[in-house]
Amino acid sequence: MNFIEARKLVYEYIRRDEDDNVEGILTALDGVNLDIKQGEFVAVLGHNGSGKSTLAKHLNVLLQAGEGTLRIDGKDARDQQYLWEIRKIAGMVFQNPDNQMVASVVEEDVAFGPENLGVPSGEIHSRVENSLKSTGMLSWRKHSPNKLSGGQKQRVAIAGVMAMEPKCIVLDEPTAMLDPNGRKEVLDAVERLNREKGMTVILITHYMEEVIRAHKVYVMDHGKVVMQGSPREIFSKVDTLKSYGLDVPQITLLAHELRKAGVMIPEGILTGQELVEALCQLY
């Protein structure tokens, strides 16, 4: 059984006037299907307004679909009795880490989640230490979050979610406000959690280079899933991605242009090393 399984999800934003009359309806999710296994690293791509952030909020039951079914770890997301259990299972990290900071000391901030779950104090200490260690922030445990860089703050936010011991972590554009070094710090931490802890990762992003790390990719456009496959399969279709308003990693684009110019290299090259190896085999 899939860890996350969605069938024909539909969600609409309804705009009303001052008299509560409907002015307009925006369909943010339009028949979305998902199949995600436990321990997978899944990336969801799409331009602004494609519905990817709305989808992320459904995975933590911050929003509930108007139509369709969504099961998370076997639990029906529309059944109120499972609401809090699903939110424990699927932790959320948003794009602005400052919105998730609640304490003046890093370790206290990370402890906030498990404290609210009623975890015994001795176990909280262990969870905080393990979470900070996993995200590379243990040496900053006594510091103020205000003194950290954007990438460090986001890693603390991830540690705070980890300390609640979810089976899944949903990251809604967590690197959107970070510089390249900050983005790398956060993605390295997330990839390590997936690899070493077996945590299911759902990464919502518009940075193509981040998608290379994923096992599976979903591409969304106007509320629909329009493409799915491995990063190599997805990035082999450069022209199709461009038709949805998306780019591809620079190395992939360079390889694509070389193929168009007659250089016989494989489609879907993802890294500089792969491109070098492909060219070396020719010459």
N, C-alpha and C positions, 0 to 999 in steps of 0.2 A: 504494500500500500504506500502511496505517496505521502510524504510529510505534509505538503501543501497541495491541495487539489481544488482548482476553481473551474466551474462550469457555467458559461454564459452569464458572467457577472455584468450587471448593468447598474450604473449610478448616474443620477442626474442632479445638477445644481439648478435650483429653481430661483429665479430673480423675481421679487415682488415689489410692488409700489407701496406708497404710504398707507393705502387702504387695504393692503394685503391681497391685491389682485395680481395674478401671475402676469409678469411682463415678458418673460422669456425663459426658455429651458435649454441648458447646455448639457449634452450627454458626454460625461467625462470618461465613463467606461461603457463600452458598447459590445457586449457579448464576449468578454474576455475569458479565455481558457488557459489554465496553468497546470503544470505537473512538475513538482519539485521534490526530489528525494532528500531524506535526511543526510546531512553532511555535504551537500552540494554547495558550490559557490556559483550563484546565479546573478547575472547582470541584467538590468532592465534599461534599455536605451530609448530615447525619444526626444524630439525637440520640445521647446516650451509649449505647454498646452496639449501635449500628447496623451496625458492621463496617467503618467508614470507615478507622480507623487500621490495622486488619488488612490492608485492601486496600493502604494506603500501603506497608506493609512488604513486600508482594509485589512492588511495582514496583521495589524495590531488592534483591530476592531475599534479604531478611532472613528471610522466610518463603517456603515453597514449597507450592503447592496440593496437596491430596490427590487432587483430580480436576480435570479440565478442562485447558485450554491457555492459556498466556500467552506472547505474543511481544513482545519489546521491540527495536525497530530491526531486526526480522527474525530475532532470535535467540530460541530456545526457552529460557524461564526455568527449565525443569526439567532442562535439559542441563548437567551440571556443568562441561563445557569452556567454557561461556560465562559462568560465575558472576562472575568478576572483571571481565570485559569489560562486562557489564551494569552492574555497580556503578560503573564509570567513566562509563558513559553516563548513568546516572540518579543524581544526587547527592541526599542526604537532609538535610533540616533539621528538627529536632525542636522541641517546644514550649519546652523549657528550654535556652536558649543556654549556660548554665554547664556543662551536660553535654558540650558540644562544644568547650570551651575547653581547650587543652593547653599554652599558652605564657604567659609573663608580659609579652609585648609584642605588640601587635596585629599588626604585620606578620609577626612570627615565627609567630603562630598561623595566619595566612592561608597562610603558606608551608609549613605542616606537610603538607598533603595532597599537593601536587605533589612535595615532597621524597620522600615515601614511594612515589610513582609512578616515581621515578628520573628526573625532569625535570632537565635540565642547569641549573646554578646561574644562568647568565645569563638563561635563559628564565624561571626562577622569579621573578627580580626583576621582569621585565616583567609577568608574570601577576599578581603581588601588587599592583603599582601599578595595573594596569588594573582589577582586581577591586575594590580599595578606591575607586577613582575612580567606578566604575559604581554602587557602593552608597552613595556620598556620605561615605565614611569616610577619605579619603586624608589629611586634616589630623590624624587621630587615630592615624596609623600608629606613632608612637613611644610612645604611651600604654599604660598597663597596662589590660587588659580589666576588671579589678576596679573601675576608676574610671569605667566607662561606665554609662550608663542601660540599662534592659532593652531598649529599642528599638535602641540603638546596638550592644549585644552581639549581638542577633539579626541585625543587618546585617553584623556582622563574621563571624558564622557563615555567612551567605549568601555573603559574599565568599570565605570559605575553601572552600566548595563550588565557587564559580565558578572559582577558581584552578585547579581540576582539569579545567576545560573540559568539563563534561558537556554532552550535548545536551538534557538534561532535568533539571529540579530539582523534587523532591517535597517539599512542605512540610506536615508533619503538625501542624496546629494551632499554627503558629509564633507567633501573637499571643495565645495563651490566657492568658499570664502578664503581659501588657503593659497599660498604661493606654491611653486613646484616642489620645494623641499618639504613643506608641510603636507602636501598631497602624498608624497612618497612615504613619509613617516606613518601616516594614517593607513594607507593601503598595505604597507608592510605588516603593520600590527594586525589588520583584519585577515590578511592571508595567513599569518602565523596561527591565528585562532582557528581558522578553518582547517589548516593542515595538522596542527598538533592537538587541538581539542575536539576535532570533528564537528565543530559548530556549523550549522547551516547558515549561509550568508546570502542575503538578498541586497544587492548594491544597485541603487537607483542613481544613474549618473548621465552626464552628457559629455564626459571626457573619454574619448575613444581609447586612449592609451591604458586607462584603468580596466577596460573590458578584457584586455588580453589575458588577465589573470584568471578569468572566470572559466568554469566548466561548461556553462550553458548561457546563451544570450537570448533575451526576448527583445524585439524591437516593436515599439508602439507608435501609432499615428492616428490622431483623431479618435482616441479611445479604443482602438482595436489593436490586437496583436497581429502585425503584418509580416513578421519574420521571426523564426526561431531556429537555433542550431548552435554549434560550437563557434567560438570566436573565429576560427579559420573558415568555417562555412559561411558565416555572416560577412566577414570582411573580404571574401572572394567575390562578393557581389557589389562592387564599388558603385556602379551606375545606379543600381537599385537603391542603395543607401542614400545616394545623392538626391534621388527622386523624392525621398522622404525628408529632405532638408538636413541630412546628417553627413558628417565627414568620416574619414577613416584615418587610422594612425598614419603619420607622415611616411614611415617606412613602407607601409602597405601601398600608399598612393604612389610613391616613387617606383615600387616594383610594378604596379599596374601600368604606369606610363611607359616603363621599359618594355613591358610585354606588348603594348600597343605599337611601340617603335620596332618591334620584331625580335627583341631579345627573348630567347626561349627559356624563361624561368617559370617556376610553378605559380599558380594563383594563391592568394591568401597568405602571403608572407607577412609575418607579424613583427619580427624584430630585425635589428641591424645585423645581428649574427647570422640569422637565416638568409638574409639577402647576400651577405658576403660569401657564405658557403655555396649558395646557388650560382653566383657569378664565378666563383673559383672552379666549380665543376665544369663550367662552359669553357673557361680559358686556362 
